[in-house]
Amino acid sequence: MAGQFDGALWPLINQRVRSFSGQPFLTSIDADGMRTELSGVTVLNAVAKNAGALVDEGDLEPGSTVAMHLPWHWQRITWTLAAWTIGAVVVPFGDVTSSDLVITDRTTALSLPDADEPWVVSLHPLGLVEAGLPSTVVDATGLSRMQPDALLVEPATGDGPALVLNDTDYSRINALAWVASSLPDSSDRVLINAPASDSLGAWLIPALFPLNGSGSVVMSNAVDTSAIAQQEGISQVWQ
């Protein structure tokens, strides 16, 4: 599938749902063992809502930059995919003063005093809206939930910039190509555990690997992953 990719992500996400609707897309297991599984339909719905919020409420357009200050969590994946769907560029832990939008979590927002009204995403395992957020931040989860289930904003077409990490730029096409070449078996169930914040694989694989075929990704934050690997039927551990 990667070889036919023209850079437009939204059709590829839809194709994943049509072809493998019964397969998990992403599974998240936090440090407490709480398991959250996202199907392709769930991801499609989340991306549509998040993308709508980014355009309608964030005024983003193709080429806009998003400083993504989110930890290793499934919400990071759905917001990254939403940004790429509308053609925005994700800058992991980027400069909050020069980016068009800052997306973060409640705790991290406190360490970003220079961010102008950062969007705060709930890190609840089920993505529940957080109560009592300070007036200096925007409730991104609430904004997303108010959006339609269908994508009503214009999705990006063709290739374009997607990620800036470690001073290297990746377009949507070469990002998917990197994933396909790194994990050639598109039916794998891949485990990624507690990666470094600047791990390229951690930013690209959970979002893009399932778009190559029937495979899926398990994100975890475990001290010992042996039980998770057995429980989840892991065929590949990404280091």
SEDREN-434937 format. One record per residue: residue in three letters; residue number from 1; x, y negated, z negated of N, C-alpha, C in turn. Coordinates in nm, 4 decimals, m for minus. Each point is the difference from the previous one (the first is absolute). Layout:
SEDREN-434937
ALA  NUM  X  Y  Z  X  Y  Z  X  Y  Z;
...
end
This chain:
SEDREN-434937
MET  1  0.0817  0.1201  0.0000  m0.0817  m0.1201  0.0000  0.0857  m0.1259  0.0000;
ALA  2  0.1125  0.0013  m0.0718  0.0850  m0.1184  m0.0094  0.0505  m0.0431  0.1362;
GLY  3  0.0264  0.0980  0.0905  0.0521  m0.0338  0.1308  m0.0995  m0.0763  0.0853;
GLN  4  m0.1299  0.0097  m0.0309  m0.1034  m0.0689  0.0757  m0.0433  m0.1297  m0.0682;
PHE  5  0.0595  m0.0329  m0.1108  m0.0428  m0.1141  m0.0808  0.0374  m0.1314  0.0673;
ASP  6  m0.0982  m0.0885  0.0158  0.0244  m0.1283  0.0656  0.0131  m0.1154  m0.0983;
GLY  7  m0.0004  0.0311  m0.1299  0.0166  m0.1039  m0.1013  m0.1283  m0.0417  m0.0679;
ALA  8  m0.1166  0.0450  0.0497  m0.1280  m0.0344  m0.0613  m0.0359  0.1073  m0.1036;
LEU  9  0.0007  m0.0361  m0.1268  m0.0191  0.0984  m0.1063  m0.1452  0.0409  m0.0214;
TRP  10  m0.0934  m0.0918  0.0166  m0.1385  0.0313  m0.0328  m0.0536  0.1192  0.0799;
PRO  11  0.0221  0.0094  0.1309  m0.0463  0.1190  0.0723  0.0650  0.1290  m0.0503;
LEU  12  0.1254  m0.0106  m0.0458  0.0694  0.1182  m0.0480  m0.0596  0.0502  m0.1317;
ILE  13  m0.0391  m0.0934  m0.0875  m0.0653  0.0389  m0.1250  m0.1340  0.0657  0.0296;
ASN  14  m0.0744  m0.0559  0.0952  m0.1276  0.0600  0.0387  0.0189  0.1387  0.0598;
GLN  15  0.1044  0.0174  0.0800  0.0276  0.1298  0.0600  0.0312  0.1042  m0.1061;
ARG  16  0.0717  m0.0390  m0.1028  0.0299  0.0918  m0.1111  m0.1305  0.0484  m0.0650;
VAL  17  m0.0932  m0.0921  m0.0213  m0.1275  0.0368  m0.0623  m0.0793  0.0936  0.0909;
ARG  18  m0.0040  m0.0299  0.1277  m0.0757  0.0850  0.0935  0.0590  0.1401  0.0095;
SER  19  0.1317  0.0098  m0.0011  0.0655  0.1291  0.0239  0.0144  0.0841  m0.1260;
PHE  20  0.0195  m0.0655  m0.1143  0.0296  0.0749  m0.1235  m0.0787  m0.0573  m0.1181;
SER  21  m0.1297  m0.0131  0.0179  m0.0830  m0.0637  m0.1026  m0.0006  0.0771  m0.1313;
GLY  22  0.0209  0.1312  0.0048  m0.0036  0.0789  m0.1221  0.1314  0.0092  m0.0747;
GLN  23  0.1041  m0.0558  0.0578  0.1326  0.0088  m0.0608  0.0291  m0.1219  m0.0881;
PRO  24  0.0710  0.0190  m0.1106  0.0401  m0.1176  m0.0790  0.0985  m0.0849  0.0796;
PHE  25  m0.0068  m0.1283  m0.0180  0.0939  m0.0941  0.0611  0.1121  m0.0304  m0.0988;
LEU  26  m0.0409  m0.0298  m0.1219  0.0949  m0.0420  m0.1032  m0.0482  0.0478  m0.1357;
THR  27  0.0929  0.0534  m0.0805  m0.0311  0.0409  m0.1361  0.0953  m0.0712  m0.0937;
SER  28  m0.0560  m0.0606  m0.1043  0.0816  m0.0728  m0.0970  m0.0108  0.0676  m0.1358;
ILE  29  0.1150  0.0260  m0.0615  0.0038  0.0594  m0.1338  0.0865  m0.0903  m0.0872;
ASP  30  m0.0618  m0.0654  m0.0977  0.0762  m0.0957  m0.0798  0.0767  0.0694  m0.1124;
ALA  31  0.0697  m0.0792  m0.0807  0.0861  0.0555  m0.1047  m0.0789  0.0753  m0.1060;
ASP  32  m0.1306  m0.0306  m0.0120  m0.0848  0.0692  m0.0975  m0.0674  0.1230  0.0601;
GLY  33  0.0292  0.0283  0.1257  m0.0582  0.1164  0.0650  m0.1351  m0.0262  0.0646;
MET  34  m0.0455  m0.1262  m0.0015  m0.1277  m0.0341  0.0631  0.0134  0.0130  0.1511;
ARG  35  m0.0891  0.0798  0.0581  0.0073  0.0306  0.1427  m0.1097  m0.0729  0.0767;
THR  36  0.0404  m0.0735  0.1035  m0.0949  m0.0697  0.0869  0.0266  0.0428  0.1433;
GLU  37  m0.1024  0.0530  0.0659  0.0175  0.0440  0.1384  m0.0802  m0.0890  0.0936;
LEU  38  0.0656  m0.0466  0.1049  m0.0633  m0.0842  0.0997  m0.0091  0.0779  0.1311;
SER  39  m0.1205  0.0157  0.0490  m0.0197  0.0614  0.1313  0.0268  m0.1040  0.1078;
GLY  40  0.0023  0.0445  0.1245  0.0156  m0.0938  0.1090  m0.1135  m0.1011  0.0039;
VAL  41  m0.1216  0.0457  m0.0293  m0.1154  m0.0896  m0.0018  0.0166  m0.1058  m0.1086;
THR  42  0.0482  0.0410  m0.1178  0.0217  m0.0942  m0.1097  0.1037  m0.1042  0.0372;
VAL  43  0.1090  0.0446  0.0618  0.1042  m0.0933  0.0430  m0.0540  m0.0947  0.1063;
LEU  44  m0.0743  0.0527  0.0968  m0.0585  m0.0828  0.1053  m0.0875  m0.1098  m0.0604;
ASN  45  m0.0837  0.0386  m0.0959  m0.0895  m0.0948  m0.0648  0.0779  m0.1058  m0.0779;
ALA  46  0.1028  0.0444  m0.0744  0.0801  m0.0939  m0.0786  0.0750  m0.0974  0.0888;
VAL  47  0.0547  0.0507  0.1089  0.0740  m0.0857  0.0926  m0.0930  m0.1022  0.0639;
ALA  48  m0.1196  0.0424  0.0390  m0.0966  m0.0924  0.0591  m0.0348  m0.1129  m0.0966;
LYS  49  m0.0279  0.0362  m0.1240  m0.0358  m0.1011  m0.0998  0.1180  m0.0922  m0.0311;
ASN  50  0.1169  0.0586  m0.0211  0.1178  m0.0813  m0.0313  0.0351  m0.0928  0.1156;
ALA  51  m0.0077  0.0526  0.1221  0.0313  m0.0814  0.1175  m0.0975  m0.1162  0.0124;
GLY  52  m0.1272  0.0283  m0.0258  m0.0989  m0.1069  0.0039  0.0301  m0.1093  m0.1001;
ALA  53  0.0401  0.0403  m0.1200  0.0343  m0.0982  m0.1029  0.1228  m0.0814  0.0397;
LEU  54  0.1000  0.0663  0.0581  0.1226  m0.0701  0.0387  m0.0269  m0.1075  0.1048;
VAL  55  m0.0921  0.0288  0.0920  m0.0310  m0.0969  0.1060  m0.0995  m0.1049  m0.0487;
ASP  56  m0.1116  0.0447  m0.0577  m0.1075  m0.0923  m0.0371  0.0326  m0.0850  m0.1212;
GLU  57  0.0686  0.0580  m0.0975  0.0304  m0.0724  m0.1230  0.1447  m0.0476  m0.0080;
GLY  58  0.0906  0.0744  0.0658  0.1406  m0.0370  m0.0046  0.0481  m0.0795  0.1193;
ASP  59  m0.0868  m0.0131  0.1007  0.0333  m0.0749  0.1219  0.1253  0.0527  0.0696;
LEU  60  0.0241  0.1299  m0.0097  0.1169  0.0576  0.0650  m0.0304  0.0285  0.1468;
GLU  61  0.1046  0.0035  0.0789  m0.0087  0.0283  0.1428  0.1243  0.0764  0.0403;
PRO  62  0.0064  0.0504  0.1232  0.1212  0.0716  0.0421  0.1251  m0.0849  m0.0210;
GLY  63  0.0994  0.0613  m0.0627  0.1249  m0.0689  m0.0297  0.0060  m0.0615  m0.1374;
SER  64  m0.1141  m0.0100  m0.0708  0.0021  m0.0506  m0.1375  0.0803  0.0948  m0.0880;
THR  65  0.0634  m0.0549  m0.1019  0.0834  0.0822  m0.0885  m0.0674  0.0230  m0.1346;
VAL  66  0.0118  0.1233  m0.0477  m0.0568  0.0390  m0.1283  0.1130  0.0501  m0.0897;
ALA  67  0.0264  m0.0714  m0.1093  0.0962  0.0471  m0.0991  m0.0716  0.1033  m0.0869;
MET  68  0.0351  0.1265  0.0177  m0.0683  0.1095  m0.0678  0.0753  0.0371  m0.1277;
HIS  69  m0.0530  m0.0454  m0.1137  0.0620  0.0281  m0.1293  m0.0859  0.1013  m0.0755;
LEU  70  m0.0204  0.1161  0.0616  m0.0768  0.1067  m0.0631  0.0898  0.1183  m0.0287;
PRO  71  m0.0214  0.0663  m0.1131  0.0812  0.1184  m0.0328  m0.0429  0.1205  0.0818;
TRP  72  0.0595  0.1127  m0.0304  m0.0278  0.1272  0.0685  m0.1401  0.0458  m0.0386;
HIS  73  m0.0954  m0.0299  0.0839  m0.1419  0.0248  m0.0295  m0.0743  0.0063  0.1320;
TRP  74  m0.1098  0.0766  0.0039  m0.0736  0.0137  0.1266  m0.0534  m0.1329  0.0517;
GLN  75  m0.0250  m0.0964  m0.0891  m0.0482  m0.1298  0.0458  0.1037  m0.0695  0.0896;
ARG  76  0.1258  0.0248  m0.0272  0.1042  m0.0591  0.0843  m0.0140  0.0487  0.1448;
ILE  77  m0.0428  0.1231  0.0153  m0.0114  0.0579  0.1336  m0.1196  m0.0583  0.0744;
THR  78  m0.1149  m0.0101  m0.0657  m0.1186  m0.0487  0.0697  0.0130  m0.1488  0.0350;
TRP  79  0.0650  m0.0782  m0.0856  0.0191  m0.1413  0.0316  0.1067  m0.0191  0.1078;
THR  80  0.1021  0.0839  m0.0005  0.1008  m0.0060  0.1062  m0.0619  0.0355  0.1341;
LEU  81  m0.0781  0.1067  0.0050  m0.0669  0.0389  0.1239  m0.0951  m0.1096  0.0480;
ALA  82  m0.0677  m0.0650  m0.0935  m0.0905  m0.1085  0.0372  0.0772  m0.1156  0.0622;
ALA  83  0.1138  m0.0340  m0.0599  0.0822  m0.1082  0.0549  0.0459  0.0348  0.1412;
TRP  84  0.0448  0.1229  0.0201  0.0459  0.0417  0.1329  m0.1150  0.0067  0.0996;
THR  85  m0.1185  0.0346  m0.0468  m0.1162  0.0084  0.0877  m0.0325  m0.1358  0.0627;
ILE  86  0.0222  m0.1083  m0.0746  m0.0294  m0.1333  0.0538  0.1247  m0.0669  0.0573;
GLY  87  0.1140  0.0718  m0.0006  0.1219  m0.0526  0.0592  0.0862  m0.0823  m0.0928;
ALA  88  m0.0285  0.0044  m0.1305  0.0827  m0.0731  m0.0961  0.1278  0.0780  m0.0297;
VAL  89  0.0981  m0.0691  m0.0550  0.1313  0.0585  m0.0287  0.0146  0.0168  m0.1512;
VAL  90  0.0306  0.1206  m0.0437  0.0197  0.0284  m0.1420  0.1470  m0.0181  m0.0351;
VAL  91  0.0240  m0.0786  m0.1046  0.1356  m0.0213  m0.0505  0.0033  0.0525  m0.1436;
PRO  92  0.0505  0.1217  m0.0216  0.0019  0.0563  m0.1347  0.0765  m0.0888  m0.0985;
PHE  93  m0.0695  m0.0380  m0.1061  0.0575  m0.0819  m0.1064  0.0674  m0.1253  0.0578;
GLY  94  m0.0671  m0.0588  0.0989  0.0542  m0.1155  0.0703  m0.0159  m0.1297  m0.0756;
ASP  95  0.0563  m0.1053  0.0580  m0.0020  m0.1342  m0.0572  m0.1447  m0.0495  m0.0100;
VAL  96  m0.0440  m0.0308  m0.1212  m0.1394  m0.0389  m0.0201  m0.0261  m0.1433  0.0434;
THR  97  0.1046  m0.0795  0.0185  m0.0205  m0.1395  0.0387  m0.0064  m0.0193  0.1504;
SER  98  0.0550  0.0923  0.0760  0.0019  m0.0154  0.1455  m0.0998  0.0903  0.0716;
SER  99  m0.0578  0.0961  m0.0702  m0.0959  0.0913  0.0626  m0.1379  m0.0648  0.0073;
ASP  100  m0.0792  0.0443  0.0963  m0.1352  m0.0535  0.0157  m0.0948  0.0498  m0.1081;
LEU  101  0.0293  0.1171  m0.0563  m0.0843  0.0561  m0.1049  0.0848  0.0911  m0.0879;
VAL  102  m0.0306  0.0008  m0.1290  0.0663  0.0897  m0.0946  m0.1043  0.0976  m0.0528;
ILE  103  0.0277  0.1289  0.0116  m0.0871  0.1033  m0.0549  0.0762  0.0721  m0.1090;
THR  104  m0.0594  0.0080  m0.1180  0.0706  0.0552  m0.1140  m0.1001  0.0642  m0.0963;
ASP  105  0.0458  0.0388  m0.1165  m0.0879  0.0535  m0.1035  m0.0003  m0.0950  m0.1181;
ARG  106  m0.0861  0.0253  m0.0932  m0.0209  m0.0927  m0.1119  0.1269  m0.0239  m0.0807;
THR  107  0.0720  0.1068  m0.0315  0.1201  m0.0141  m0.0813  0.1105  m0.0723  0.0747;
THR  108  0.0227  0.0392  0.1248  0.1073  m0.0608  0.0782  m0.0280  m0.1473  0.0273;
ALA  109  m0.1274  m0.0366  0.0124  m0.0357  m0.1396  0.0273  0.0573  m0.0936  m0.1058;
LEU  110  0.0118  0.0479  m0.1222  0.0539  m0.0833  m0.1085  0.1466  m0.0333  0.0212;
SER  111  0.0704  0.0832  0.0768  0.1426  m0.0232  0.0254  0.0230  m0.0774  0.1298;
LEU  112  m0.1080  m0.0479  0.0608  0.0100  m0.0742  0.1260  m0.0608  m0.1395  m0.0168;
PRO  113  0.0574  m0.0838  m0.0857  m0.0604  m0.1308  m0.0284  m0.0045  m0.0933  0.1203;
ASP  114  0.0852  0.0239  0.0991  0.0028  m0.0876  0.1173  m0.1000  0.0409  0.1077;
ALA  115  m0.0668  0.1114  m0.0201  m0.0983  0.0454  0.0988  m0.1266  m0.0843  m0.0111;
ASP  116  m0.0489  m0.0487  0.1132  m0.1204  m0.0827  0.0032  m0.1230  0.0879  0.0172;
GLU  117  m0.0775  0.0149  m0.1078  m0.1207  0.0823  0.0003  0.0238  0.1386  0.0604;
PRO  118  0.0869  0.0782  m0.0613  0.0230  0.1356  0.0524  m0.1257  0.0846  m0.0098;
TRP  119  m0.0119  0.0918  0.0949  m0.1111  0.0949  m0.0014  0.0374  0.1168  m0.0902;
VAL  120  m0.0850  0.0285  m0.0972  0.0269  0.1072  m0.0960  m0.0878  0.1209  0.0315;
VAL  121  0.0658  0.1120  0.0186  m0.0662  0.1265  0.0332  m0.0084  0.0872  m0.1249;
SER  122  m0.1115  0.0636  m0.0204  m0.0166  0.0901  m0.1131  0.0828  0.1265  0.0186;
LEU  123  0.0722  0.0386  m0.1058  0.0769  0.1246  0.0044  m0.0694  0.1134  m0.0748;
HIS  124  m0.1270  m0.0189  m0.0289  m0.0780  0.1100  m0.0569  0.0054  0.1169  0.0980;
PRO  125  0.0105  0.1240  m0.0507  0.0092  0.1153  0.0918  m0.1112  0.0047  0.1038;
LEU  126  m0.1184  m0.0503  m0.0356  m0.1125  0.0015  0.0930  m0.0242  m0.1372  0.0617;
GLY  127  0.0886  m0.0945  m0.0255  m0.0108  m0.1315  0.0612  m0.1115  m0.0859  m0.0562;
LEU  128  m0.0392  0.0207  m0.1256  m0.1081  m0.0779  m0.0594  0.0419  m0.1465  m0.0157;
VAL  129  m0.0966  m0.0896  0.0170  0.0270  m0.1428  m0.0126  0.0410  m0.0323  m0.1429;
GLU  130  0.1035  m0.0824  m0.0148  0.0470  m0.0397  m0.1321  m0.0758  m0.1218  m0.0500;
ALA  131  m0.0357  0.0017  m0.1273  m0.0704  m0.1131  m0.0608  0.1003  m0.0946  m0.0659;
GLY  132  m0.0390  m0.1259  m0.0139  0.0786  m0.0948  m0.0772  0.1294  m0.0443  0.0642;
LEU  133  0.0053  m0.0049  0.1336  0.1215  m0.0477  0.0655  0.0138  m0.1507  m0.0215;
PRO  134  0.1226  m0.0503  m0.0137  0.0182  m0.1443  m0.0181  m0.0431  m0.0782  0.1239;
SER  135  m0.0315  m0.1255  m0.0194  m0.0493  m0.0835  0.1106  0.1085  m0.0337  0.1010;
THR  136  0.1251  0.0299  m0.0327  0.1114  m0.0312  0.0904  0.0212  0.1051  0.1079;
VAL  137  m0.0763  0.1109  m0.0074  0.0148  0.1072  0.0989  m0.1327  0.0242  0.0697;
VAL  138  0.0064  0.0726  0.1102  m0.1194  0.0369  0.0771  m0.0252  0.1494  m0.0186;
ASP  139  m0.1241  0.0352  m0.0262  m0.0382  0.1404  m0.0175  m0.0114  0.0661  0.1370;
ALA  140  0.1098  0.0595  0.0464  0.0026  0.0609  0.1333  m0.0944  0.1192  0.0094;
THR  141  m0.0103  0.0775  m0.1068  m0.0873  0.1167  0.0012  m0.1452  m0.0427  0.0161;
GLY  142  m0.0384  m0.1055  m0.0706  m0.1359  m0.0516  0.0114  m0.0291  m0.0530  0.1394;
LEU  143  0.0954  m0.0738  0.0576  m0.0177  m0.0521  0.1357  m0.0186  0.1128  0.1001;
SER  144  0.0798  0.1056  m0.0157  m0.0086  0.1133  0.0916  m0.1356  0.0683  m0.0092;
ARG  145  m0.0482  0.0176  m0.1213  m0.1266  0.0713  m0.0179  m0.1181  m0.0747  0.0614;
MET  146  0.0108  m0.1306  0.0132  m0.1083  m0.0792  0.0584  m0.0026  0.0070  0.1526;
GLN  147  0.1045  0.0564  0.0588  0.0085  0.0082  0.1456  m0.0827  0.1170  0.0543;
PRO  148  m0.0406  m0.0075  0.1260  m0.0741  0.1115  0.0606  0.0843  0.1270  0.0062;
ASP  149  m0.0673  0.1136  0.0073  0.0709  0.1275  0.0111  0.0657  0.0158  0.1365;
ALA  150  m0.0557  m0.0653  0.1010  0.0557  0.0078  0.1351  0.0950  m0.1173  0.0241;
LEU  151  0.0975  0.0208  0.0870  0.0940  m0.1064  0.0335  m0.0678  m0.0996  0.0935;
LEU  152  m0.0223  m0.1219  m0.0489  m0.0663  m0.1027  0.0792  0.0961  m0.1119  0.0401;
VAL  153  0.1261  0.0111  m0.0413  0.1003  m0.0969  0.0435  0.0776  0.0607  0.1156;
GLU  154  0.0706  m0.0834  0.0721  0.0709  0.0462  0.1202  0.1254  0.0789  m0.0378;
PRO  155  0.0083  0.1284  0.0378  0.1221  0.0758  m0.0288  0.1110  m0.0395  0.0972;
ALA  156  0.1229  0.0104  m0.0477  0.1144  m0.0322  0.0857  0.0151  0.1063  0.1078;
THR  157  0.0350  m0.0443  0.1195  0.0274  0.0919  0.1102  0.1441  m0.0180  0.0445;
GLY  158  0.0515  0.1002  0.0685  0.1387  m0.0074  0.0450  0.0973  0.0094  m0.1160;
ASP  159  0.1269  m0.0087  0.0314  0.1023  0.0091  m0.1035  0.0194  m0.1362  m0.0653;
GLY  160  0.0566  0.0021  m0.1172  0.0275  m0.1236  m0.0719  0.0756  0.0322  m0.1264;
PRO  161  0.0559  m0.1013  m0.0680  0.0760  0.0243  m0.1224  m0.0891  0.0548  m0.1103;
ALA  162  0.0556  0.0906  m0.0793  m0.0787  0.0648  m0.1046  0.0648  m0.0114  m0.1374;
LEU  163  0.1323  0.0184  m0.0076  0.0682  0.0099  m0.1292  0.1366  m0.0645  0.0093;
VAL  164  0.0350  m0.0719  m0.1060  0.1361  m0.0525  m0.0134  0.0552  0.0542  m0.1310;
LEU  165  0.0989  0.0884  0.0097  0.0557  0.0658  m0.1182  0.1507  0.0093  0.0125;
ASN  166  0.0695  m0.0394  m0.1039  0.1469  0.0036  m0.0006  0.0584  m0.0715  0.1220;
ASP  167  m0.0569  m0.1176  0.0303  0.0460  m0.0844  0.1110  m0.0159  0.0658  0.1373;
THR  168  m0.0867  0.1014  0.0091  m0.0258  0.0655  0.1277  m0.1484  m0.0134  0.0337;
ASP  169  m0.0279  m0.0347  0.1252  m0.1379  m0.0133  0.0466  m0.0447  0.1285  0.0697;
TYR  170  m0.1232  0.0399  m0.0274  m0.0582  0.1176  0.0642  m0.1327  m0.0407  0.0629;
SER  171  m0.0163  0.0318  0.1274  m0.1286  m0.0232  0.0651  m0.0912  0.1175  m0.0314;
ARG  172  m0.1273  m0.0139  0.0358  m0.0928  0.1106  m0.0251  0.0408  0.1240  0.0789;
ILE  173  0.0462  m0.0189  0.1227  0.0401  0.1156  0.0812  0.1244  0.0679  m0.0567;
ASN  174  0.1041  m0.0774  m0.0330  0.1201  0.0703  m0.0465  m0.0151  0.0495  m0.1435;
ALA  175  m0.0934  m0.0560  m0.0769  m0.0279  0.0540  m0.1331  m0.0617  0.1396  0.0109;
LEU  176  m0.0994  0.0150  0.0887  m0.0619  0.1313  0.0169  0.0978  0.0985  0.0622;
ALA  177  0.0833  m0.0471  0.0912  0.0993  0.0878  0.0618  0.1009  0.0486  m0.1030;
TRP  178  0.0386  m0.0878  m0.0928  0.0936  0.0396  m0.1056  m0.0612  0.1099  m0.0863;
VAL  179  m0.1267  m0.0133  m0.0328  m0.0676  0.1017  m0.0812  m0.0073  0.1324  0.0762;
ALA  180  m0.0364  m0.0067  0.1273  m0.0129  0.1223  0.0800  0.1327  0.0726  0.0139;
SER  181  0.1086  m0.0749  0.0146  0.1306  0.0647  0.0141  0.0514  0.0515  m0.1338;
SER  182  m0.0389  m0.0643  m0.1086  0.0440  0.0428  m0.1334  m0.0763  0.1221  m0.0481;
LEU  183  m0.1278  0.0107  0.0406  m0.0852  0.1121  m0.0399  m0.0657  0.0570  0.1258;
PRO  184  0.0730  0.0806  0.0761  m0.0515  0.0463  0.1296  m0.1182  0.0956  m0.0082;
ASP  185  m0.0164  0.0707  m0.1129  m0.1143  0.0900  m0.0142  m0.1191  m0.0813  m0.0496;
SER  186  m0.0897  m0.0345  0.0908  m0.1099  m0.0907  m0.0335  m0.1084  0.0646  m0.0855;
SER  187  0.0153  0.1294  m0.0330  m0.0974  0.0667  m0.0861  0.0501  0.0149  m0.1435;
ASP  188  0.1185  m0.0526  m0.0285  0.0578  0.0131  m0.1342  m0.0864  m0.0675  m0.1069;
ARG  189  0.0132  0.0510  m0.1225  m0.0526  m0.0698  m0.1182  0.1236  m0.0488  m0.0742;
VAL  190  0.0212  m0.1305  0.0012  0.1256  m0.0595  m0.0440  m0.0139  m0.0599  m0.1390;
LEU  191  0.0948  0.0310  m0.0866  0.0037  m0.0568  m0.1345  0.1076  m0.1078  m0.0077;
ILE  192  m0.0384  m0.1172  m0.0499  0.0960  m0.1071  m0.0289  m0.0180  m0.0364  m0.1460;
ASN  193  0.1059  0.0119  m0.0787  m0.0093  m0.0221  m0.1436  0.0861  m0.1182  m0.0435;
ALA  194  m0.0641  m0.0967  m0.0652  0.0675  m0.1128  m0.0646  0.1159  m0.0557  0.0827;
PRO  195  m0.0264  m0.0464  0.1213  0.1089  m0.0485  0.0860  0.0525  m0.1355  m0.0442;
ALA  196  0.1160  m0.0357  0.0511  0.0554  m0.1328  m0.0240  m0.0890  m0.1039  0.0685;
SER  197  0.0014  m0.1214  m0.0528  m0.0877  m0.1042  0.0540  0.0347  m0.0374  0.1429;
ASP  198  0.1253  0.0234  0.0408  0.0411  m0.0351  0.1360  0.0130  0.1215  0.0907;
SER  199  m0.0644  0.1106  m0.0376  0.0029  0.1210  0.0824  m0.0854  m0.0192  0.1243;
LEU  200  0.0614  0.0088  0.1169  m0.0739  m0.0159  0.1244  m0.1070  0.1077  0.0133;
GLY  201  0.0360  0.1240  m0.0346  m0.0956  0.1090  0.0093  m0.1231  m0.0229  m0.0858;
ALA  202  0.0203  m0.0576  m0.1184  m0.1122  m0.0236  m0.0897  m0.0958  m0.1046  0.0549;
TRP  203  0.0506  m0.0933  0.0790  m0.0862  m0.1024  0.0588  m0.0672  0.0471  0.1289;
LEU  204  0.0651  0.0894  0.0728  m0.0545  0.0396  0.1294  m0.0753  0.1331  m0.0019;
ILE  205  0.0530  0.0996  m0.0683  m0.0545  0.1361  0.0115  m0.1435  0.0129  m0.0516;
PRO  206  m0.0336  m0.0483  m0.1212  m0.1390  0.0193  m0.0466  m0.1036  m0.0662  0.0906;
ALA  207  0.0371  m0.1118  0.0619  m0.0939  m0.0708  0.0866  m0.0082  0.0609  0.1392;
LEU  208  0.1124  0.0428  0.0529  0.0052  0.0353  0.1415  0.0100  0.1490  0.0302;
PHE  209  0.0587  0.0791  m0.0884  0.0163  0.1419  0.0320  m0.1329  0.0696  0.0283;
PRO  210  m0.1057  m0.0238  m0.0780  m0.1259  0.0680  0.0307  m0.0587  m0.0383  0.1355;
LEU  211  0.0455  m0.1089  0.0592  m0.0517  m0.0421  0.1304  0.0621  0.0784  0.1146;
ASN  212  0.1016  0.0806  m0.0297  0.0664  0.0800  0.1029  m0.0665  0.1348  0.0241;
GLY  213  m0.0893  0.0424  m0.0900  m0.0607  0.1317  0.0151  m0.0884  0.0333  m0.1180;
SER  214  0.0089  0.1235  m0.0476  m0.0870  0.0461  m0.1082  0.0665  m0.0092  m0.1369;
GLY  215  0.1244  m0.0451  m0.0056  0.0743  m0.0019  m0.1251  m0.0509  m0.1027  m0.0986;
SER  216  0.0531  0.0073  m0.1217  m0.0415  m0.0914  m0.1056  0.1172  m0.0235  m0.0944;
VAL  217  m0.0180  m0.0984  m0.0869  0.1073  m0.0400  m0.0909  m0.0501  0.0014  m0.1438;
VAL  218  0.0847  0.0505  m0.0893  m0.0276  m0.0050  m0.1438  0.0978  m0.0983  m0.0629;
MET  219  m0.0540  m0.1035  m0.0649  0.0805  m0.0974  m0.0722  m0.0057  0.0363  m0.1483;
SER  220  0.1156  0.0075  m0.0635  m0.0015  0.0340  m0.1423  0.1028  m0.0810  m0.0766;
ASN  221  m0.0194  0.0007  m0.1317  0.0919  m0.0651  m0.0924  0.0288  0.0962  m0.1145;
ALA  222  0.0471  0.1178  0.0333  0.0188  0.1052  m0.0992  0.1475  0.0181  m0.0347;
VAL  223  0.0252  0.0448  m0.1224  0.1364  0.0336  m0.0408  0.0421  0.1298  0.0663;
ASP  224  m0.0907  0.0960  0.0041  0.0250  0.1303  0.0619  m0.1068  0.0231  0.1066;
THR  225  0.0417  0.0140  0.1234  m0.0967  0.0142  0.1087  m0.0284  0.1449  0.0391;
SER  226  0.0602  0.0948  m0.0687  m0.0164  0.1400  0.0416  m0.1456  0.0449  m0.0083;
ALA  227  m0.0696  m0.0401  m0.1073  m0.1404  0.0387  m0.0144  m0.0857  m0.0676  0.1067;
ILE  228  0.0296  m0.1263  0.0289  m0.0752  m0.0721  0.1015  0.0202  0.0645  0.1367;
ALA  229  0.1244  0.0359  0.0306  0.0301  0.0605  0.1296  m0.0780  0.1301  0.0193;
GLN  230  m0.0095  0.0793  m0.1048  m0.0735  0.1259  0.0097  m0.1506  m0.0253  0.0086;
GLN  231  m0.0489  m0.0897  m0.0847  m0.1427  m0.0295  m0.0050  m0.0509  m0.0596  0.1317;
GLU  232  0.0806  m0.0839  0.0627  m0.0439  m0.0738  0.1181  0.0388  0.0657  0.1319;
GLY  233  0.0687  0.1139  m0.0059  0.0396  0.0670  0.1230  0.0975  m0.0798  0.0827;
ILE  234  0.0988  m0.0565  m0.0675  0.0977  m0.0863  0.0661  0.0912  0.0819  0.0929;
SER  235  0.0177  m0.0469  0.1216  0.0902  0.0671  0.0932  0.1270  m0.0797  0.0255;
GLN  236  0.0023  m0.1250  m0.0422  0.1164  m0.0855  0.0211  0.0082  m0.1001  m0.1145;
VAL  237  0.1180  m0.0095  m0.0615  0.0259  m0.1006  m0.1033  0.0896  m0.1061  0.0603;
TRP  238  m0.0494  m0.1232  0.0005  0.0794  m0.1094  0.0576  0.0916  m0.0586  m0.1064;
GLN  239  0.1294  m0.0032  0.0304  0.0973  m0.0547  m0.0938  0.0477  m0.1355  0.0509;
end
